[in-house]
Amino acid sequence: MKLALFATTAAVVVAATAASGCSTADVPVVEPVCSAQAFPPPHTEVWPCSASDVLRAAVTTLYQLDPVVGMDARSMFEAARPLIRAAYSTDTRIGASLWSPITVALWQDWVEHHIPLRTEVRLTGDDHPPDTATSSSRILTVTLTPAERTPIVFSVYARSTRHAAERAWLLAEIQVV
């Protein structure tokens, strides 16, 4: 029944697009309804069926550092783990490139001087590979603003994947660009 409904919906979208003079390259991808379970707290507000929402939440959590109370890279990675693919979350190669904009000396300075840090993450309008039903990539801008100091702004490339169209998106790769 689901397959028949999906095929009918796809045929209607293609027919409507053809009738309006649009090429099939402009046809939106018609996906089955996502039935992914909500993420556990504190990520319950993240919509698991939105690749962009998951990427923004994962990147925000990873960089939600707080030198005043000791929320360092390791603790934030643990906090983001529910939004990250299990295979990626155990990959030991991700640490160095992910934290490259924040040197050890800079972090130690923030901790020593009890510098509060504000984190902002936004999706950019940059070109990215076309989304598929199971893979989506985006460029996000991260702004770390230490109190009374110059903000640090950098971009990250992040990719999310899911096993099937009805499953939750999870961060599968992140690189500072």
MODELLER restraints for C-alpha pairs under 7 A, 6 or more apart:
rsr = mdl.restraints
at = mdl.atoms
rsr.add(forms.Gaussian(group=physical.xy_distance, feature=features.Distance(at['CA:6:A'], at['CA:32:A']), mean=6.74, stdev=0.5))
rsr.add(forms.Gaussian(group=physical.xy_distance, feature=features.Distance(at['CA:10:A'], at['CA:30:A']), mean=6.21, stdev=0.5))
rsr.add(forms.Gaussian(group=physical.xy_distance, feature=features.Distance(at['CA:14:A'], at['CA:24:A']), mean=6.90, stdev=0.5))
rsr.add(forms.Gaussian(group=physical.xy_distance, feature=features.Distance(at['CA:14:A'], at['CA:27:A']), mean=6.78, stdev=0.5))
rsr.add(forms.Gaussian(group=physical.xy_distance, feature=features.Distance(at['CA:17:A'], at['CA:24:A']), mean=6.94, stdev=0.5))
rsr.add(forms.Gaussian(group=physical.xy_distance, feature=features.Distance(at['CA:17:A'], at['CA:27:A']), mean=6.70, stdev=0.5))
rsr.add(forms.Gaussian(group=physical.xy_distance, feature=features.Distance(at['CA:31:A'], at['CA:133:A']), mean=6.95, stdev=0.5))
rsr.add(forms.Gaussian(group=physical.xy_distance, feature=features.Distance(at['CA:31:A'], at['CA:165:A']), mean=6.60, stdev=0.5))
rsr.add(forms.Gaussian(group=physical.xy_distance, feature=features.Distance(at['CA:32:A'], at['CA:165:A']), mean=6.40, stdev=0.5))
rsr.add(forms.Gaussian(group=physical.xy_distance, feature=features.Distance(at['CA:32:A'], at['CA:166:A']), mean=6.49, stdev=0.5))
rsr.add(forms.Gaussian(group=physical.xy_distance, feature=features.Distance(at['CA:33:A'], at['CA:166:A']), mean=6.07, stdev=0.5))
rsr.add(forms.Gaussian(group=physical.xy_distance, feature=features.Distance(at['CA:34:A'], at['CA:49:A']), mean=5.88, stdev=0.5))
rsr.add(forms.Gaussian(group=physical.xy_distance, feature=features.Distance(at['CA:34:A'], at['CA:165:A']), mean=6.36, stdev=0.5))
rsr.add(forms.Gaussian(group=physical.xy_distance, feature=features.Distance(at['CA:34:A'], at['CA:166:A']), mean=3.82, stdev=0.5))
rsr.add(forms.Gaussian(group=physical.xy_distance, feature=features.Distance(at['CA:34:A'], at['CA:167:A']), mean=6.22, stdev=0.5))
rsr.add(forms.Gaussian(group=physical.xy_distance, feature=features.Distance(at['CA:35:A'], at['CA:166:A']), mean=5.25, stdev=0.5))
rsr.add(forms.Gaussian(group=physical.xy_distance, feature=features.Distance(at['CA:35:A'], at['CA:167:A']), mean=6.46, stdev=0.5))
rsr.add(forms.Gaussian(group=physical.xy_distance, feature=features.Distance(at['CA:36:A'], at['CA:48:A']), mean=6.25, stdev=0.5))
rsr.add(forms.Gaussian(group=physical.xy_distance, feature=features.Distance(at['CA:36:A'], at['CA:49:A']), mean=6.58, stdev=0.5))
rsr.add(forms.Gaussian(group=physical.xy_distance, feature=features.Distance(at['CA:36:A'], at['CA:166:A']), mean=6.09, stdev=0.5))
rsr.add(forms.Gaussian(group=physical.xy_distance, feature=features.Distance(at['CA:36:A'], at['CA:167:A']), mean=4.77, stdev=0.5))
rsr.add(forms.Gaussian(group=physical.xy_distance, feature=features.Distance(at['CA:36:A'], at['CA:168:A']), mean=4.99, stdev=0.5))
rsr.add(forms.Gaussian(group=physical.xy_distance, feature=features.Distance(at['CA:38:A'], at['CA:44:A']), mean=6.03, stdev=0.5))
rsr.add(forms.Gaussian(group=physical.xy_distance, feature=features.Distance(at['CA:38:A'], at['CA:48:A']), mean=6.28, stdev=0.5))
rsr.add(forms.Gaussian(group=physical.xy_distance, feature=features.Distance(at['CA:39:A'], at['CA:46:A']), mean=6.98, stdev=0.5))
rsr.add(forms.Gaussian(group=physical.xy_distance, feature=features.Distance(at['CA:39:A'], at['CA:48:A']), mean=6.92, stdev=0.5))
rsr.add(forms.Gaussian(group=physical.xy_distance, feature=features.Distance(at['CA:39:A'], at['CA:82:A']), mean=6.96, stdev=0.5))
rsr.add(forms.Gaussian(group=physical.xy_distance, feature=features.Distance(at['CA:46:A'], at['CA:53:A']), mean=6.26, stdev=0.5))
rsr.add(forms.Gaussian(group=physical.xy_distance, feature=features.Distance(at['CA:46:A'], at['CA:54:A']), mean=6.29, stdev=0.5))
rsr.add(forms.Gaussian(group=physical.xy_distance, feature=features.Distance(at['CA:46:A'], at['CA:57:A']), mean=6.81, stdev=0.5))
rsr.add(forms.Gaussian(group=physical.xy_distance, feature=features.Distance(at['CA:47:A'], at['CA:53:A']), mean=6.21, stdev=0.5))
rsr.add(forms.Gaussian(group=physical.xy_distance, feature=features.Distance(at['CA:47:A'], at['CA:54:A']), mean=6.85, stdev=0.5))
rsr.add(forms.Gaussian(group=physical.xy_distance, feature=features.Distance(at['CA:48:A'], at['CA:54:A']), mean=6.36, stdev=0.5))
rsr.add(forms.Gaussian(group=physical.xy_distance, feature=features.Distance(at['CA:48:A'], at['CA:168:A']), mean=4.68, stdev=0.5))
rsr.add(forms.Gaussian(group=physical.xy_distance, feature=features.Distance(at['CA:48:A'], at['CA:169:A']), mean=5.75, stdev=0.5))
rsr.add(forms.Gaussian(group=physical.xy_distance, feature=features.Distance(at['CA:49:A'], at['CA:168:A']), mean=5.46, stdev=0.5))
rsr.add(forms.Gaussian(group=physical.xy_distance, feature=features.Distance(at['CA:49:A'], at['CA:169:A']), mean=6.24, stdev=0.5))
rsr.add(forms.Gaussian(group=physical.xy_distance, feature=features.Distance(at['CA:50:A'], at['CA:169:A']), mean=6.83, stdev=0.5))
rsr.add(forms.Gaussian(group=physical.xy_distance, feature=features.Distance(at['CA:51:A'], at['CA:136:A']), mean=6.41, stdev=0.5))
rsr.add(forms.Gaussian(group=physical.xy_distance, feature=features.Distance(at['CA:51:A'], at['CA:160:A']), mean=6.32, stdev=0.5))
rsr.add(forms.Gaussian(group=physical.xy_distance, feature=features.Distance(at['CA:51:A'], at['CA:169:A']), mean=5.51, stdev=0.5))
rsr.add(forms.Gaussian(group=physical.xy_distance, feature=features.Distance(at['CA:54:A'], at['CA:83:A']), mean=6.79, stdev=0.5))
rsr.add(forms.Gaussian(group=physical.xy_distance, feature=features.Distance(at['CA:54:A'], at['CA:169:A']), mean=6.51, stdev=0.5))
rsr.add(forms.Gaussian(group=physical.xy_distance, feature=features.Distance(at['CA:54:A'], at['CA:170:A']), mean=6.62, stdev=0.5))
rsr.add(forms.Gaussian(group=physical.xy_distance, feature=features.Distance(at['CA:55:A'], at['CA:158:A']), mean=6.78, stdev=0.5))
rsr.add(forms.Gaussian(group=physical.xy_distance, feature=features.Distance(at['CA:55:A'], at['CA:160:A']), mean=6.74, stdev=0.5))
rsr.add(forms.Gaussian(group=physical.xy_distance, feature=features.Distance(at['CA:55:A'], at['CA:171:A']), mean=6.21, stdev=0.5))
rsr.add(forms.Gaussian(group=physical.xy_distance, feature=features.Distance(at['CA:56:A'], at['CA:121:A']), mean=6.68, stdev=0.5))
rsr.add(forms.Gaussian(group=physical.xy_distance, feature=features.Distance(at['CA:56:A'], at['CA:122:A']), mean=6.90, stdev=0.5))
rsr.add(forms.Gaussian(group=physical.xy_distance, feature=features.Distance(at['CA:58:A'], at['CA:80:A']), mean=5.76, stdev=0.5))
rsr.add(forms.Gaussian(group=physical.xy_distance, feature=features.Distance(at['CA:58:A'], at['CA:83:A']), mean=5.89, stdev=0.5))
rsr.add(forms.Gaussian(group=physical.xy_distance, feature=features.Distance(at['CA:58:A'], at['CA:171:A']), mean=6.91, stdev=0.5))
rsr.add(forms.Gaussian(group=physical.xy_distance, feature=features.Distance(at['CA:60:A'], at['CA:120:A']), mean=6.98, stdev=0.5))
rsr.add(forms.Gaussian(group=physical.xy_distance, feature=features.Distance(at['CA:60:A'], at['CA:121:A']), mean=5.78, stdev=0.5))
rsr.add(forms.Gaussian(group=physical.xy_distance, feature=features.Distance(at['CA:61:A'], at['CA:76:A']), mean=6.20, stdev=0.5))
rsr.add(forms.Gaussian(group=physical.xy_distance, feature=features.Distance(at['CA:61:A'], at['CA:79:A']), mean=6.89, stdev=0.5))
rsr.add(forms.Gaussian(group=physical.xy_distance, feature=features.Distance(at['CA:61:A'], at['CA:80:A']), mean=5.65, stdev=0.5))
rsr.add(forms.Gaussian(group=physical.xy_distance, feature=features.Distance(at['CA:62:A'], at['CA:76:A']), mean=5.09, stdev=0.5))
rsr.add(forms.Gaussian(group=physical.xy_distance, feature=features.Distance(at['CA:62:A'], at['CA:77:A']), mean=5.51, stdev=0.5))
rsr.add(forms.Gaussian(group=physical.xy_distance, feature=features.Distance(at['CA:62:A'], at['CA:80:A']), mean=6.12, stdev=0.5))
rsr.add(forms.Gaussian(group=physical.xy_distance, feature=features.Distance(at['CA:63:A'], at['CA:119:A']), mean=6.67, stdev=0.5))
rsr.add(forms.Gaussian(group=physical.xy_distance, feature=features.Distance(at['CA:64:A'], at['CA:76:A']), mean=6.76, stdev=0.5))
rsr.add(forms.Gaussian(group=physical.xy_distance, feature=features.Distance(at['CA:64:A'], at['CA:119:A']), mean=5.73, stdev=0.5))
rsr.add(forms.Gaussian(group=physical.xy_distance, feature=features.Distance(at['CA:65:A'], at['CA:71:A']), mean=5.32, stdev=0.5))
rsr.add(forms.Gaussian(group=physical.xy_distance, feature=features.Distance(at['CA:65:A'], at['CA:72:A']), mean=5.59, stdev=0.5))
rsr.add(forms.Gaussian(group=physical.xy_distance, feature=features.Distance(at['CA:65:A'], at['CA:73:A']), mean=6.79, stdev=0.5))
rsr.add(forms.Gaussian(group=physical.xy_distance, feature=features.Distance(at['CA:65:A'], at['CA:76:A']), mean=6.83, stdev=0.5))
rsr.add(forms.Gaussian(group=physical.xy_distance, feature=features.Distance(at['CA:65:A'], at['CA:117:A']), mean=6.83, stdev=0.5))
rsr.add(forms.Gaussian(group=physical.xy_distance, feature=features.Distance(at['CA:66:A'], at['CA:72:A']), mean=6.60, stdev=0.5))
rsr.add(forms.Gaussian(group=physical.xy_distance, feature=features.Distance(at['CA:66:A'], at['CA:116:A']), mean=6.36, stdev=0.5))
rsr.add(forms.Gaussian(group=physical.xy_distance, feature=features.Distance(at['CA:66:A'], at['CA:117:A']), mean=5.90, stdev=0.5))
rsr.add(forms.Gaussian(group=physical.xy_distance, feature=features.Distance(at['CA:67:A'], at['CA:110:A']), mean=5.90, stdev=0.5))
rsr.add(forms.Gaussian(group=physical.xy_distance, feature=features.Distance(at['CA:67:A'], at['CA:111:A']), mean=4.77, stdev=0.5))
rsr.add(forms.Gaussian(group=physical.xy_distance, feature=features.Distance(at['CA:67:A'], at['CA:114:A']), mean=6.36, stdev=0.5))
rsr.add(forms.Gaussian(group=physical.xy_distance, feature=features.Distance(at['CA:67:A'], at['CA:115:A']), mean=6.44, stdev=0.5))
rsr.add(forms.Gaussian(group=physical.xy_distance, feature=features.Distance(at['CA:67:A'], at['CA:116:A']), mean=6.57, stdev=0.5))
rsr.add(forms.Gaussian(group=physical.xy_distance, feature=features.Distance(at['CA:68:A'], at['CA:111:A']), mean=6.04, stdev=0.5))
rsr.add(forms.Gaussian(group=physical.xy_distance, feature=features.Distance(at['CA:68:A'], at['CA:114:A']), mean=4.81, stdev=0.5))
rsr.add(forms.Gaussian(group=physical.xy_distance, feature=features.Distance(at['CA:68:A'], at['CA:115:A']), mean=6.23, stdev=0.5))
rsr.add(forms.Gaussian(group=physical.xy_distance, feature=features.Distance(at['CA:68:A'], at['CA:116:A']), mean=6.06, stdev=0.5))
rsr.add(forms.Gaussian(group=physical.xy_distance, feature=features.Distance(at['CA:81:A'], at['CA:89:A']), mean=6.67, stdev=0.5))
rsr.add(forms.Gaussian(group=physical.xy_distance, feature=features.Distance(at['CA:83:A'], at['CA:170:A']), mean=5.22, stdev=0.5))
rsr.add(forms.Gaussian(group=physical.xy_distance, feature=features.Distance(at['CA:83:A'], at['CA:171:A']), mean=6.08, stdev=0.5))
rsr.add(forms.Gaussian(group=physical.xy_distance, feature=features.Distance(at['CA:84:A'], at['CA:170:A']), mean=4.99, stdev=0.5))
rsr.add(forms.Gaussian(group=physical.xy_distance, feature=features.Distance(at['CA:84:A'], at['CA:171:A']), mean=4.50, stdev=0.5))
rsr.add(forms.Gaussian(group=physical.xy_distance, feature=features.Distance(at['CA:84:A'], at['CA:172:A']), mean=6.35, stdev=0.5))
rsr.add(forms.Gaussian(group=physical.xy_distance, feature=features.Distance(at['CA:85:A'], at['CA:170:A']), mean=5.41, stdev=0.5))
rsr.add(forms.Gaussian(group=physical.xy_distance, feature=features.Distance(at['CA:85:A'], at['CA:171:A']), mean=5.82, stdev=0.5))
rsr.add(forms.Gaussian(group=physical.xy_distance, feature=features.Distance(at['CA:85:A'], at['CA:172:A']), mean=5.53, stdev=0.5))
rsr.add(forms.Gaussian(group=physical.xy_distance, feature=features.Distance(at['CA:88:A'], at['CA:172:A']), mean=5.88, stdev=0.5))
rsr.add(forms.Gaussian(group=physical.xy_distance, feature=features.Distance(at['CA:97:A'], at['CA:175:A']), mean=6.35, stdev=0.5))
rsr.add(forms.Gaussian(group=physical.xy_distance, feature=features.Distance(at['CA:97:A'], at['CA:176:A']), mean=6.28, stdev=0.5))
rsr.add(forms.Gaussian(group=physical.xy_distance, feature=features.Distance(at['CA:98:A'], at['CA:175:A']), mean=5.97, stdev=0.5))
rsr.add(forms.Gaussian(group=physical.xy_distance, feature=features.Distance(at['CA:98:A'], at['CA:176:A']), mean=5.90, stdev=0.5))
rsr.add(forms.Gaussian(group=physical.xy_distance, feature=features.Distance(at['CA:115:A'], at['CA:146:A']), mean=6.17, stdev=0.5))
rsr.add(forms.Gaussian(group=physical.xy_distance, feature=features.Distance(at['CA:115:A'], at['CA:147:A']), mean=6.02, stdev=0.5))
rsr.add(forms.Gaussian(group=physical.xy_distance, feature=features.Distance(at['CA:116:A'], at['CA:146:A']), mean=5.82, stdev=0.5))
rsr.add(forms.Gaussian(group=physical.xy_distance, feature=features.Distance(at['CA:116:A'], at['CA:147:A']), mean=5.58, stdev=0.5))
rsr.add(forms.Gaussian(group=physical.xy_distance, feature=features.Distance(at['CA:117:A'], at['CA:144:A']), mean=6.56, stdev=0.5))
rsr.add(forms.Gaussian(group=physical.xy_distance, feature=features.Distance(at['CA:117:A'], at['CA:145:A']), mean=5.50, stdev=0.5))
rsr.add(forms.Gaussian(group=physical.xy_distance, feature=features.Distance(at['CA:117:A'], at['CA:146:A']), mean=4.36, stdev=0.5))
rsr.add(forms.Gaussian(group=physical.xy_distance, feature=features.Distance(at['CA:117:A'], at['CA:147:A']), mean=6.17, stdev=0.5))
rsr.add(forms.Gaussian(group=physical.xy_distance, feature=features.Distance(at['CA:118:A'], at['CA:144:A']), mean=5.74, stdev=0.5))
rsr.add(forms.Gaussian(group=physical.xy_distance, feature=features.Distance(at['CA:118:A'], at['CA:145:A']), mean=5.02, stdev=0.5))
rsr.add(forms.Gaussian(group=physical.xy_distance, feature=features.Distance(at['CA:118:A'], at['CA:146:A']), mean=6.38, stdev=0.5))
rsr.add(forms.Gaussian(group=physical.xy_distance, feature=features.Distance(at['CA:119:A'], at['CA:143:A']), mean=5.82, stdev=0.5))
rsr.add(forms.Gaussian(group=physical.xy_distance, feature=features.Distance(at['CA:119:A'], at['CA:144:A']), mean=4.77, stdev=0.5))
rsr.add(forms.Gaussian(group=physical.xy_distance, feature=features.Distance(at['CA:119:A'], at['CA:145:A']), mean=6.45, stdev=0.5))
rsr.add(forms.Gaussian(group=physical.xy_distance, feature=features.Distance(at['CA:120:A'], at['CA:142:A']), mean=5.85, stdev=0.5))
rsr.add(forms.Gaussian(group=physical.xy_distance, feature=features.Distance(at['CA:120:A'], at['CA:143:A']), mean=5.14, stdev=0.5))
rsr.add(forms.Gaussian(group=physical.xy_distance, feature=features.Distance(at['CA:120:A'], at['CA:144:A']), mean=6.62, stdev=0.5))
rsr.add(forms.Gaussian(group=physical.xy_distance, feature=features.Distance(at['CA:121:A'], at['CA:140:A']), mean=6.60, stdev=0.5))
rsr.add(forms.Gaussian(group=physical.xy_distance, feature=features.Distance(at['CA:121:A'], at['CA:141:A']), mean=5.64, stdev=0.5))
rsr.add(forms.Gaussian(group=physical.xy_distance, feature=features.Distance(at['CA:121:A'], at['CA:142:A']), mean=4.64, stdev=0.5))
rsr.add(forms.Gaussian(group=physical.xy_distance, feature=features.Distance(at['CA:121:A'], at['CA:143:A']), mean=6.41, stdev=0.5))
rsr.add(forms.Gaussian(group=physical.xy_distance, feature=features.Distance(at['CA:122:A'], at['CA:140:A']), mean=5.50, stdev=0.5))
rsr.add(forms.Gaussian(group=physical.xy_distance, feature=features.Distance(at['CA:122:A'], at['CA:141:A']), mean=5.40, stdev=0.5))
rsr.add(forms.Gaussian(group=physical.xy_distance, feature=features.Distance(at['CA:122:A'], at['CA:142:A']), mean=6.82, stdev=0.5))
rsr.add(forms.Gaussian(group=physical.xy_distance, feature=features.Distance(at['CA:123:A'], at['CA:139:A']), mean=6.27, stdev=0.5))
rsr.add(forms.Gaussian(group=physical.xy_distance, feature=features.Distance(at['CA:123:A'], at['CA:140:A']), mean=4.44, stdev=0.5))
rsr.add(forms.Gaussian(group=physical.xy_distance, feature=features.Distance(at['CA:123:A'], at['CA:141:A']), mean=6.40, stdev=0.5))
rsr.add(forms.Gaussian(group=physical.xy_distance, feature=features.Distance(at['CA:124:A'], at['CA:139:A']), mean=5.80, stdev=0.5))
rsr.add(forms.Gaussian(group=physical.xy_distance, feature=features.Distance(at['CA:124:A'], at['CA:140:A']), mean=5.47, stdev=0.5))
rsr.add(forms.Gaussian(group=physical.xy_distance, feature=features.Distance(at['CA:124:A'], at['CA:141:A']), mean=6.62, stdev=0.5))
rsr.add(forms.Gaussian(group=physical.xy_distance, feature=features.Distance(at['CA:126:A'], at['CA:139:A']), mean=6.46, stdev=0.5))
rsr.add(forms.Gaussian(group=physical.xy_distance, feature=features.Distance(at['CA:128:A'], at['CA:137:A']), mean=6.20, stdev=0.5))
rsr.add(forms.Gaussian(group=physical.xy_distance, feature=features.Distance(at['CA:128:A'], at['CA:138:A']), mean=5.99, stdev=0.5))
rsr.add(forms.Gaussian(group=physical.xy_distance, feature=features.Distance(at['CA:129:A'], at['CA:137:A']), mean=6.50, stdev=0.5))
rsr.add(forms.Gaussian(group=physical.xy_distance, feature=features.Distance(at['CA:133:A'], at['CA:165:A']), mean=5.44, stdev=0.5))
rsr.add(forms.Gaussian(group=physical.xy_distance, feature=features.Distance(at['CA:134:A'], at['CA:161:A']), mean=5.24, stdev=0.5))
rsr.add(forms.Gaussian(group=physical.xy_distance, feature=features.Distance(at['CA:134:A'], at['CA:162:A']), mean=4.98, stdev=0.5))
rsr.add(forms.Gaussian(group=physical.xy_distance, feature=features.Distance(at['CA:134:A'], at['CA:163:A']), mean=6.37, stdev=0.5))
rsr.add(forms.Gaussian(group=physical.xy_distance, feature=features.Distance(at['CA:134:A'], at['CA:164:A']), mean=6.09, stdev=0.5))
rsr.add(forms.Gaussian(group=physical.xy_distance, feature=features.Distance(at['CA:134:A'], at['CA:165:A']), mean=6.16, stdev=0.5))
rsr.add(forms.Gaussian(group=physical.xy_distance, feature=features.Distance(at['CA:135:A'], at['CA:160:A']), mean=5.80, stdev=0.5))
rsr.add(forms.Gaussian(group=physical.xy_distance, feature=features.Distance(at['CA:135:A'], at['CA:161:A']), mean=4.43, stdev=0.5))
rsr.add(forms.Gaussian(group=physical.xy_distance, feature=features.Distance(at['CA:135:A'], at['CA:162:A']), mean=6.74, stdev=0.5))
rsr.add(forms.Gaussian(group=physical.xy_distance, feature=features.Distance(at['CA:136:A'], at['CA:159:A']), mean=5.63, stdev=0.5))
rsr.add(forms.Gaussian(group=physical.xy_distance, feature=features.Distance(at['CA:136:A'], at['CA:160:A']), mean=5.30, stdev=0.5))
rsr.add(forms.Gaussian(group=physical.xy_distance, feature=features.Distance(at['CA:136:A'], at['CA:161:A']), mean=6.40, stdev=0.5))
rsr.add(forms.Gaussian(group=physical.xy_distance, feature=features.Distance(at['CA:137:A'], at['CA:158:A']), mean=5.68, stdev=0.5))
rsr.add(forms.Gaussian(group=physical.xy_distance, feature=features.Distance(at['CA:137:A'], at['CA:159:A']), mean=4.15, stdev=0.5))
rsr.add(forms.Gaussian(group=physical.xy_distance, feature=features.Distance(at['CA:137:A'], at['CA:160:A']), mean=6.28, stdev=0.5))
rsr.add(forms.Gaussian(group=physical.xy_distance, feature=features.Distance(at['CA:138:A'], at['CA:157:A']), mean=5.93, stdev=0.5))
rsr.add(forms.Gaussian(group=physical.xy_distance, feature=features.Distance(at['CA:138:A'], at['CA:158:A']), mean=5.50, stdev=0.5))
rsr.add(forms.Gaussian(group=physical.xy_distance, feature=features.Distance(at['CA:138:A'], at['CA:159:A']), mean=6.41, stdev=0.5))
rsr.add(forms.Gaussian(group=physical.xy_distance, feature=features.Distance(at['CA:139:A'], at['CA:155:A']), mean=6.63, stdev=0.5))
rsr.add(forms.Gaussian(group=physical.xy_distance, feature=features.Distance(at['CA:139:A'], at['CA:156:A']), mean=5.65, stdev=0.5))
rsr.add(forms.Gaussian(group=physical.xy_distance, feature=features.Distance(at['CA:139:A'], at['CA:157:A']), mean=4.60, stdev=0.5))
rsr.add(forms.Gaussian(group=physical.xy_distance, feature=features.Distance(at['CA:139:A'], at['CA:158:A']), mean=6.28, stdev=0.5))
rsr.add(forms.Gaussian(group=physical.xy_distance, feature=features.Distance(at['CA:140:A'], at['CA:155:A']), mean=5.55, stdev=0.5))
rsr.add(forms.Gaussian(group=physical.xy_distance, feature=features.Distance(at['CA:140:A'], at['CA:156:A']), mean=5.37, stdev=0.5))
rsr.add(forms.Gaussian(group=physical.xy_distance, feature=features.Distance(at['CA:140:A'], at['CA:157:A']), mean=6.51, stdev=0.5))
rsr.add(forms.Gaussian(group=physical.xy_distance, feature=features.Distance(at['CA:141:A'], at['CA:154:A']), mean=5.83, stdev=0.5))
rsr.add(forms.Gaussian(group=physical.xy_distance, feature=features.Distance(at['CA:141:A'], at['CA:155:A']), mean=4.39, stdev=0.5))
rsr.add(forms.Gaussian(group=physical.xy_distance, feature=features.Distance(at['CA:141:A'], at['CA:156:A']), mean=6.45, stdev=0.5))
rsr.add(forms.Gaussian(group=physical.xy_distance, feature=features.Distance(at['CA:142:A'], at['CA:153:A']), mean=5.69, stdev=0.5))
rsr.add(forms.Gaussian(group=physical.xy_distance, feature=features.Distance(at['CA:142:A'], at['CA:154:A']), mean=5.44, stdev=0.5))
rsr.add(forms.Gaussian(group=physical.xy_distance, feature=features.Distance(at['CA:142:A'], at['CA:155:A']), mean=5.88, stdev=0.5))
rsr.add(forms.Gaussian(group=physical.xy_distance, feature=features.Distance(at['CA:143:A'], at['CA:151:A']), mean=6.50, stdev=0.5))
rsr.add(forms.Gaussian(group=physical.xy_distance, feature=features.Distance(at['CA:143:A'], at['CA:152:A']), mean=5.68, stdev=0.5))
rsr.add(forms.Gaussian(group=physical.xy_distance, feature=features.Distance(at['CA:143:A'], at['CA:153:A']), mean=4.47, stdev=0.5))
rsr.add(forms.Gaussian(group=physical.xy_distance, feature=features.Distance(at['CA:143:A'], at['CA:154:A']), mean=6.69, stdev=0.5))
rsr.add(forms.Gaussian(group=physical.xy_distance, feature=features.Distance(at['CA:144:A'], at['CA:151:A']), mean=5.57, stdev=0.5))
rsr.add(forms.Gaussian(group=physical.xy_distance, feature=features.Distance(at['CA:144:A'], at['CA:152:A']), mean=5.13, stdev=0.5))
rsr.add(forms.Gaussian(group=physical.xy_distance, feature=features.Distance(at['CA:144:A'], at['CA:153:A']), mean=6.45, stdev=0.5))
rsr.add(forms.Gaussian(group=physical.xy_distance, feature=features.Distance(at['CA:145:A'], at['CA:151:A']), mean=4.27, stdev=0.5))
rsr.add(forms.Gaussian(group=physical.xy_distance, feature=features.Distance(at['CA:145:A'], at['CA:152:A']), mean=6.35, stdev=0.5))
rsr.add(forms.Gaussian(group=physical.xy_distance, feature=features.Distance(at['CA:155:A'], at['CA:176:A']), mean=5.96, stdev=0.5))
rsr.add(forms.Gaussian(group=physical.xy_distance, feature=features.Distance(at['CA:155:A'], at['CA:177:A']), mean=5.58, stdev=0.5))
rsr.add(forms.Gaussian(group=physical.xy_distance, feature=features.Distance(at['CA:156:A'], at['CA:174:A']), mean=6.55, stdev=0.5))
rsr.add(forms.Gaussian(group=physical.xy_distance, feature=features.Distance(at['CA:156:A'], at['CA:175:A']), mean=5.38, stdev=0.5))
rsr.add(forms.Gaussian(group=physical.xy_distance, feature=features.Distance(at['CA:156:A'], at['CA:176:A']), mean=4.27, stdev=0.5))
rsr.add(forms.Gaussian(group=physical.xy_distance, feature=features.Distance(at['CA:156:A'], at['CA:177:A']), mean=5.34, stdev=0.5))
rsr.add(forms.Gaussian(group=physical.xy_distance, feature=features.Distance(at['CA:157:A'], at['CA:174:A']), mean=5.54, stdev=0.5))
rsr.add(forms.Gaussian(group=physical.xy_distance, feature=features.Distance(at['CA:157:A'], at['CA:175:A']), mean=5.22, stdev=0.5))
rsr.add(forms.Gaussian(group=physical.xy_distance, feature=features.Distance(at['CA:157:A'], at['CA:176:A']), mean=6.31, stdev=0.5))
rsr.add(forms.Gaussian(group=physical.xy_distance, feature=features.Distance(at['CA:157:A'], at['CA:177:A']), mean=6.47, stdev=0.5))
rsr.add(forms.Gaussian(group=physical.xy_distance, feature=features.Distance(at['CA:158:A'], at['CA:173:A']), mean=5.53, stdev=0.5))
rsr.add(forms.Gaussian(group=physical.xy_distance, feature=features.Distance(at['CA:158:A'], at['CA:174:A']), mean=4.32, stdev=0.5))
rsr.add(forms.Gaussian(group=physical.xy_distance, feature=features.Distance(at['CA:158:A'], at['CA:175:A']), mean=6.57, stdev=0.5))
rsr.add(forms.Gaussian(group=physical.xy_distance, feature=features.Distance(at['CA:159:A'], at['CA:171:A']), mean=6.03, stdev=0.5))
rsr.add(forms.Gaussian(group=physical.xy_distance, feature=features.Distance(at['CA:159:A'], at['CA:172:A']), mean=5.57, stdev=0.5))
rsr.add(forms.Gaussian(group=physical.xy_distance, feature=features.Distance(at['CA:159:A'], at['CA:173:A']), mean=5.10, stdev=0.5))
rsr.add(forms.Gaussian(group=physical.xy_distance, feature=features.Distance(at['CA:159:A'], at['CA:174:A']), mean=6.49, stdev=0.5))
rsr.add(forms.Gaussian(group=physical.xy_distance, feature=features.Distance(at['CA:160:A'], at['CA:169:A']), mean=5.98, stdev=0.5))
rsr.add(forms.Gaussian(group=physical.xy_distance, feature=features.Distance(at['CA:160:A'], at['CA:170:A']), mean=5.19, stdev=0.5))
rsr.add(forms.Gaussian(group=physical.xy_distance, feature=features.Distance(at['CA:160:A'], at['CA:171:A']), mean=4.35, stdev=0.5))
rsr.add(forms.Gaussian(group=physical.xy_distance, feature=features.Distance(at['CA:160:A'], at['CA:172:A']), mean=4.97, stdev=0.5))
rsr.add(forms.Gaussian(group=physical.xy_distance, feature=features.Distance(at['CA:160:A'], at['CA:173:A']), mean=6.90, stdev=0.5))
rsr.add(forms.Gaussian(group=physical.xy_distance, feature=features.Distance(at['CA:161:A'], at['CA:169:A']), mean=5.46, stdev=0.5))
rsr.add(forms.Gaussian(group=physical.xy_distance, feature=features.Distance(at['CA:161:A'], at['CA:170:A']), mean=5.64, stdev=0.5))
rsr.add(forms.Gaussian(group=physical.xy_distance, feature=features.Distance(at['CA:161:A'], at['CA:171:A']), mean=6.65, stdev=0.5))
rsr.add(forms.Gaussian(group=physical.xy_distance, feature=features.Distance(at['CA:161:A'], at['CA:172:A']), mean=6.07, stdev=0.5))
rsr.add(forms.Gaussian(group=physical.xy_distance, feature=features.Distance(at['CA:162:A'], at['CA:168:A']), mean=6.04, stdev=0.5))
rsr.add(forms.Gaussian(group=physical.xy_distance, feature=features.Distance(at['CA:162:A'], at['CA:169:A']), mean=4.90, stdev=0.5))
rsr.add(forms.Gaussian(group=physical.xy_distance, feature=features.Distance(at['CA:162:A'], at['CA:170:A']), mean=6.35, stdev=0.5))
